[in-house]
Amino acid sequence: MRDATAPQAPRAAAAPVMFLRVDARRAHGRALVQLLRERAIEPREVELQRARAVIRAEVPLARLPGVQRMIGELTDGSAHTMS
């Protein structure tokens, strides 16, 4: 049984997280990973296929705005993003 008068530890606020998936030409893979890391987004998985690179990451919602635009600019609009 918990003592009602005992101090409780403060709870950390949970930040909303989105899942990001980027599918781009393999030639753009390394630059895309660097771009994400510059925005403090650490890829969880990088899958290199014959001609494609698929990058998956969990992104705090606060860091997501502008990422799709930056990916589009880096890949000349050839990458597909899902979040």
N, C-alpha and C positions, 0 to 999 in steps of 0.2 A: 504494500500500500504506500502511496506517495504522500509525503508531507506537504500540505497545501501552503505552508508558510516558507518552505525552502525556496531559495532563489532559483529561477530557471535560466538556463543558458539561452542567450539570444539566438534566434534562428536566422540563418543566412537567407537572404532573398534569392529565390531561384530566377535566373534570367531566362527568357524564352529562347529556345534554340530551334533552328531550321536545319533541315538536311539539304545539302547542295550536291548535285551531281553534274559534272561537266564532261561532255563527250566531244572531243576535238581531234583534229589530225595529230598523229603521233609527233610530228615535227614541232608542234606547239606545246607538248607535254611539259618539258622542263621549264619553259617560260611561264606557263600557267601555274605550276607549283610555286615558283618564285613570287609571282604576283599575289597569290593567296597568302603566302607567308609574310609578305610585306604588309598585308592588312591584318596580321595576327590571326590568320586562319590556318590551322595546321591540318593538312589532308590526313584523313584516316586510312585511305586506301588509294593507291595509284596502280591501275591495271593497264599494262602496255600490251596492246594487241598488234597484229601485223601492221595495220595502217592507222589505228586509232589509239588514243589515250583516254581512259575513263578515270576521272578523279572524283572521289567521294569525300565529303567533309561534313562535320557538324559545325554550324556557324551561329554564334550568338546573333540574335535578330538585330541588335544595334550595329553590327558590322556588315550586314547584308546590303544596305542601300548602296547602289553604285557598282556593286561587284559584277552584275550581269553586263552592264555597259562597258566596264573595263575589259571583261573577257571578250566581248564582241569587238572592241577596238583592237585588242591584241591579235585576234585570230581573223580579222577582216570579215567578221560576221559568220564564219564557217562553223563555230562551235555551237553545240546545243546545251543549254543549261536548264536544269529543273531544280526548283526549291520548294 
